[in-house]
Amino acid sequence: MTTRTDLPYLRRRVRPTAPAAAPAAASTASEASAVPTPAPSGTAVADFLSGRSVRPGRERPAPESSPTPAPTASLDLGAPTASTPSIPAPGASSTSLDLGGDQPAAPTPTSTSSTSLDLGGDGPAAPDTSAPRRPVAPLGGHTREQPYDLRLPTITEHERRVLSAADRVVHLTRMQSAVGRLRIEPALGAGEHLDLGCVLETIDRQESIVLGTLNRQGPDPRRPMVRCGGQGVEIDLRRILSLSRLLVVAVAPRLPGGTLVVTTYGGSRMEIPLPVRATLGAQALLTAYVVQGRLVLRAELDPFSGTLQQVCGAYGYTDLTWRDPATPLV
């Protein structure tokens, strides 16, 4: 067994004291001036052997305290050093959220006011109201029909007028043409009788005939526009815009004389004298045309007579069909 010769040195070793550190601040001066008391040699050897201390002359260097960075208000985490935020000059303000870089100068608002909705550039000049305005075309493909005066004689309320060869036309007003019913009836002597019929054309170019001896109302029996009976002919003016023209005929072998009376809802009355003469079965008495919603009545006073089919064809009603010259197919 070998005997170690370095143990006496270990037993005689004295633990060295650490050098005093320079005072770092006034608040830590008392702590830095304190010197530790040397520990007994046996305790030092035991600490060294157990690993709780180091070999003399190899003390662990004290960790250097790093300076605490000063607080900063900057949000830029990549800046190398902390800097004190600059205080803005009085009166300067900014609403930008960009924390780095110079702020662009705010645009100076102009004092010029404008009612234009164009946000860029100058507003359009005010329109010249002195120039004449052209009519604006309506939306869609339809154009409004321009009203015009036919320069035809009219009739007032409760007026009575006799239509003759020299004065045979009457232009009803819009009120007279659209309210109530237009009555056409013969005024005959005692014991006389005269059957009337009505041939009409609607705005869709459909022709039909209404006779007191066949169909008393039409063209649609569910919504009749014309009625024929023993009291003459009645026209429903509430549906005047669906009508284009009509013809009133006398269906008889002879005309007994008398007067054909046309009465409006307002009491205006037009009278057409009837001659006494034989016919070939029918004769035209009155025609009516719808012009811009107004009725134009015309006393025919035509000496021509013929069968009912011939009279209808002579006045342009050629789309009707017939059983025989005197009987239409309805």
C-alpha positions as CSV (number, residue, x, y, z in Angstrom):
1,M,0.0,0.0,0.0
2,T,1.4,3.4,-1.0
3,T,1.2,6.2,1.4
4,R,0.3,9.6,0.1
5,T,2.7,12.4,1.0
6,D,0.4,15.3,0.0
7,L,-2.1,14.9,2.9
8,P,-0.1,17.0,5.3
9,Y,-0.3,19.8,2.8
10,L,-4.0,19.5,2.6
11,R,-4.4,19.6,6.4
12,R,-2.3,22.7,6.7
13,R,-4.1,24.6,3.8
14,V,-6.0,27.7,4.7
15,R,-9.0,28.7,2.6
16,P,-8.1,32.0,0.9
17,T,-10.5,34.9,1.0
18,A,-12.1,36.4,-2.1
19,P,-10.9,39.9,-3.1
20,A,-13.4,42.6,-2.3
21,A,-15.3,43.9,-5.4
22,A,-15.4,47.6,-6.2
23,P,-18.5,49.4,-5.0
24,A,-21.0,49.5,-7.9
25,A,-23.5,51.9,-6.4
26,A,-24.1,53.8,-3.2
27,S,-26.9,51.5,-2.2
28,T,-24.6,48.3,-2.2
29,A,-21.5,49.8,-0.5
30,S,-22.1,48.1,2.8
31,E,-22.5,44.7,1.2
32,A,-19.3,45.0,-1.0
33,S,-17.1,46.0,2.1
34,A,-18.0,42.8,4.0
35,V,-15.2,40.2,4.1
36,P,-16.1,36.6,4.7
37,T,-14.6,34.9,7.8
38,P,-12.1,32.1,7.1
39,A,-13.5,28.7,7.7
40,P,-11.6,26.0,9.6
41,S,-9.2,23.8,7.7
42,G,-11.1,20.6,8.3
43,T,-14.3,22.1,6.9
44,A,-12.5,23.4,3.8
45,V,-11.0,19.9,3.1
46,A,-14.4,18.3,3.6
47,D,-16.0,20.8,1.2
48,F,-13.3,20.3,-1.4
49,L,-13.5,16.5,-1.2
50,S,-17.3,16.6,-1.4
51,G,-17.2,18.9,-4.4
52,R,-18.9,21.8,-2.6
53,S,-15.7,24.0,-3.1
54,V,-12.9,24.4,-5.7
55,R,-9.2,24.1,-5.5
56,P,-7.5,27.2,-4.0
57,G,-6.6,29.8,-6.6
58,R,-9.4,28.5,-8.9
59,E,-12.4,30.2,-7.4
60,R,-15.4,30.5,-9.6
61,P,-15.6,34.0,-11.0
62,A,-18.6,36.0,-9.8
63,P,-21.2,36.5,-12.5
64,E,-21.1,40.0,-13.9
65,S,-24.3,41.8,-13.5
66,S,-25.7,43.1,-16.8
67,P,-27.0,46.6,-16.8
68,T,-30.8,46.8,-16.9
69,P,-32.1,48.5,-20.0
70,A,-34.0,51.7,-19.5
71,P,-37.7,51.5,-20.3
72,T,-38.6,52.7,-23.7
73,A,-41.9,53.6,-25.4
74,S,-40.9,52.4,-28.8
75,L,-42.6,49.4,-30.3
76,D,-39.7,48.7,-32.7
77,L,-38.2,45.4,-31.2
78,G,-35.4,45.3,-33.8
79,A,-33.7,48.6,-32.8
80,P,-30.1,48.1,-31.6
81,T,-30.3,50.6,-28.7
82,A,-33.1,52.0,-26.7
83,S,-34.0,55.6,-27.4
84,T,-36.2,58.1,-25.8
85,P,-39.3,58.8,-27.9
86,S,-39.3,62.2,-29.4
87,I,-42.0,64.6,-28.1
88,P,-44.0,66.1,-30.9
89,A,-44.0,69.8,-31.3
90,P,-47.0,71.7,-30.0
91,G,-49.9,71.9,-32.4
92,A,-48.7,68.9,-34.5
93,S,-50.9,65.9,-34.5
94,S,-51.1,62.7,-36.5
95,T,-53.6,59.9,-36.8
96,S,-51.3,57.5,-38.7
97,L,-50.6,54.1,-37.1
98,D,-47.2,53.8,-38.8
99,L,-44.6,54.0,-35.9
100,G,-41.5,54.2,-38.1
101,G,-40.6,56.8,-40.7
102,D,-41.6,60.3,-41.4
103,Q,-45.3,61.0,-41.6
104,P,-46.7,62.4,-44.9
105,A,-48.1,65.9,-44.8
106,A,-51.9,66.0,-44.5
107,P,-53.6,67.5,-47.6
108,T,-55.0,70.9,-47.2
109,P,-58.8,70.9,-47.8
110,T,-60.0,73.4,-50.4
111,S,-62.6,75.9,-49.4
112,T,-64.4,75.6,-52.8
113,S,-67.8,74.0,-52.4
114,S,-69.5,71.9,-55.1
115,T,-72.7,70.0,-55.5
116,S,-71.3,67.6,-58.1
117,L,-71.1,63.9,-57.2
118,D,-67.9,63.5,-59.1
119,L,-65.1,63.3,-56.5
120,G,-62.3,63.7,-58.9
121,G,-61.5,66.8,-60.9
122,D,-63.6,69.9,-61.2
123,G,-67.4,69.7,-61.2
124,P,-69.3,70.0,-64.5
125,A,-70.5,73.4,-65.4
126,A,-74.2,74.3,-64.7
127,P,-76.5,73.6,-67.6
128,D,-77.6,76.4,-69.7
129,T,-81.3,76.9,-69.0
130,S,-81.7,79.5,-71.7
131,A,-81.5,76.9,-74.5
132,P,-84.8,75.3,-75.6
133,R,-85.4,71.8,-74.2
134,R,-86.1,69.0,-76.5
135,P,-88.8,66.5,-75.6
136,V,-87.4,63.5,-73.7
137,A,-88.2,60.2,-75.3
138,P,-90.2,57.9,-72.9
139,L,-88.7,54.7,-71.6
140,G,-89.5,51.6,-73.7
141,G,-90.4,51.2,-77.3
142,H,-93.7,53.2,-77.2
143,T,-94.1,56.8,-78.0
144,R,-96.9,59.0,-76.7
145,E,-99.4,60.0,-79.3
146,Q,-99.5,63.7,-79.8
147,P,-103.0,65.2,-79.3
148,Y,-104.5,67.1,-82.2
149,D,-107.7,68.9,-82.9
150,L,-109.8,67.5,-85.7
151,R,-111.6,70.9,-86.0
152,L,-115.0,69.2,-86.0
153,P,-118.1,70.6,-84.4
154,T,-118.9,69.5,-80.8
155,I,-122.0,69.4,-78.7
156,T,-122.5,70.7,-75.2
157,E,-124.5,69.2,-72.3
158,H,-128.3,69.1,-72.8
159,E,-127.9,70.5,-76.3
160,R,-130.2,69.4,-79.1
161,R,-128.9,69.3,-82.6
162,V,-130.4,68.1,-85.9
163,L,-127.9,66.4,-88.2
164,S,-128.4,67.1,-91.9
165,A,-126.5,66.7,-95.2
166,A,-124.8,70.1,-94.5
167,D,-124.0,69.4,-90.9
168,R,-123.7,65.7,-90.3
169,V,-120.7,65.2,-88.0
170,V,-120.3,65.7,-84.2
171,H,-117.1,65.2,-82.2
172,L,-117.9,64.2,-78.6
173,T,-115.6,65.2,-75.8
174,R,-113.6,62.8,-73.7
175,M,-116.2,62.9,-70.9
176,Q,-119.1,62.4,-73.3
177,S,-117.2,59.5,-74.9
178,A,-116.3,57.6,-71.7
179,V,-119.2,58.0,-69.2
180,G,-122.4,55.9,-69.2
181,R,-124.0,54.6,-72.3
182,L,-124.7,56.0,-75.8
183,R,-128.3,55.3,-76.7
184,I,-129.4,55.0,-80.3
185,E,-133.2,54.5,-80.8
186,P,-135.8,55.3,-83.4
187,A,-138.7,57.7,-82.7
188,L,-141.6,56.4,-84.9
189,G,-145.2,57.0,-85.4
190,A,-148.0,54.9,-83.9
191,G,-147.9,51.3,-85.0
192,E,-144.5,51.6,-86.7
193,H,-141.6,49.4,-85.9
194,L,-137.9,49.4,-87.1
195,D,-135.3,46.8,-86.2
196,L,-131.7,48.1,-85.7
197,G,-128.4,46.2,-85.9
198,C,-124.9,47.2,-85.1
199,V,-121.7,46.0,-86.8
200,L,-118.5,46.8,-84.9
201,E,-114.7,46.3,-85.1
202,T,-112.5,46.2,-82.0
203,I,-108.9,47.4,-81.7
204,D,-107.6,43.9,-82.4
205,R,-109.3,44.0,-85.8
206,Q,-112.0,41.5,-84.9
207,E,-115.4,42.2,-86.6
208,S,-118.7,41.1,-85.2
209,I,-122.4,41.9,-85.7
210,V,-125.2,42.3,-83.1
211,L,-128.9,42.0,-84.2
212,G,-132.0,42.1,-82.2
213,T,-133.4,39.1,-84.0
214,L,-130.3,36.9,-83.5
215,N,-127.9,37.8,-80.7
216,R,-128.9,40.7,-78.6
217,Q,-125.5,41.5,-77.1
218,G,-121.8,41.1,-78.1
219,P,-119.2,40.7,-79.2
220,D,-118.6,38.8,-75.9
221,P,-121.8,37.8,-74.2
222,R,-120.0,37.6,-70.9
223,R,-118.9,41.3,-71.1
224,P,-121.1,42.8,-73.8
225,M,-120.1,46.1,-75.4
226,V,-123.2,46.5,-77.5
227,R,-126.8,45.5,-76.8
228,C,-129.7,45.5,-79.3
229,G,-133.4,45.1,-78.5
230,G,-136.8,46.6,-79.0
231,Q,-135.5,50.0,-77.6
232,G,-132.7,50.3,-80.1
233,V,-128.9,50.0,-79.6
234,E,-126.9,50.7,-76.4
235,I,-123.1,51.1,-76.4
236,D,-121.2,50.7,-73.1
237,L,-118.8,53.6,-73.1
238,R,-116.7,52.2,-70.2
239,R,-115.1,50.0,-72.8
240,I,-114.7,52.6,-75.5
241,L,-110.9,52.1,-75.7
242,S,-111.5,48.6,-76.9
243,L,-113.6,49.8,-79.8
244,S,-112.3,51.0,-83.2
245,R,-115.5,51.8,-85.2
246,L,-119.1,50.8,-85.6
247,L,-122.0,51.0,-88.0
248,V,-125.7,51.2,-87.1
249,V,-128.0,49.8,-89.8
250,A,-131.8,49.5,-90.2
251,V,-132.9,46.0,-91.0
252,A,-136.3,46.3,-92.6
253,P,-137.9,46.1,-96.1
254,R,-138.8,49.8,-95.8
255,L,-138.1,52.9,-93.7
256,P,-141.2,54.1,-92.0
257,G,-140.0,57.7,-91.5
258,G,-139.5,59.3,-88.1
259,T,-136.3,60.2,-86.4
260,L,-133.2,58.4,-85.2
261,V,-132.3,59.9,-81.8
262,V,-128.7,59.6,-80.3
263,T,-128.4,60.5,-76.6
264,T,-125.4,60.8,-74.4
265,Y,-125.2,60.3,-70.7
266,G,-125.0,64.0,-70.1
267,G,-128.3,64.7,-71.9
268,S,-126.9,65.9,-75.3
269,R,-129.2,64.8,-78.1
270,M,-128.5,64.4,-81.8
271,E,-131.4,63.8,-84.2
272,I,-131.3,62.2,-87.7
273,P,-134.4,62.5,-89.9
274,L,-135.4,59.2,-91.6
275,P,-137.1,59.2,-95.0
276,V,-140.0,57.0,-96.0
277,R,-138.8,54.6,-98.7
278,A,-138.5,51.0,-99.5
279,T,-135.2,49.2,-99.1
280,L,-133.6,46.0,-100.3
281,G,-133.3,44.6,-96.8
282,A,-130.9,47.0,-95.0
283,Q,-129.7,50.6,-95.0
284,A,-126.9,52.4,-93.2
285,L,-128.0,55.1,-90.7
286,L,-125.0,56.1,-88.5
287,T,-121.3,55.5,-88.3
288,A,-118.9,56.1,-85.4
289,Y,-115.2,56.1,-85.1
290,V,-112.9,56.3,-82.0
291,V,-110.1,58.9,-82.4
292,Q,-107.8,59.2,-79.4
293,G,-110.5,58.0,-77.1
294,R,-113.2,60.3,-78.5
295,L,-116.2,59.3,-80.6
296,V,-116.8,61.0,-83.9
297,L,-120.4,60.4,-85.0
298,R,-121.6,60.8,-88.6
299,A,-125.1,60.7,-90.0
300,E,-124.9,58.8,-93.3
301,L,-128.2,59.8,-94.9
302,D,-127.2,57.4,-97.7
303,P,-129.8,56.6,-100.3
304,F,-128.0,53.3,-101.1
305,S,-129.6,50.2,-99.8
306,G,-129.1,46.5,-100.3
307,T,-128.9,43.2,-98.5
308,L,-127.3,43.2,-95.1
309,Q,-124.2,41.5,-96.4
310,Q,-123.9,44.2,-99.2
311,V,-124.3,47.1,-96.8
312,C,-121.6,45.7,-94.5
313,G,-119.2,45.1,-97.3
314,A,-119.8,48.6,-98.7
315,Y,-118.6,50.1,-95.4
316,G,-115.5,47.9,-95.1
317,Y,-116.7,45.1,-92.9
318,T,-115.6,42.2,-95.1
319,D,-114.4,39.7,-92.5
320,L,-117.9,38.6,-91.5
321,T,-119.2,35.2,-92.5
322,W,-122.8,34.6,-93.7
323,R,-125.4,31.9,-93.9
324,D,-127.2,33.9,-96.6
325,P,-127.1,37.6,-97.7
326,A,-129.5,38.5,-94.9
327,T,-128.3,36.2,-92.1
328,P,-124.8,36.4,-90.6
329,L,-123.1,33.4,-89.0
330,V,-122.7,34.3,-85.4
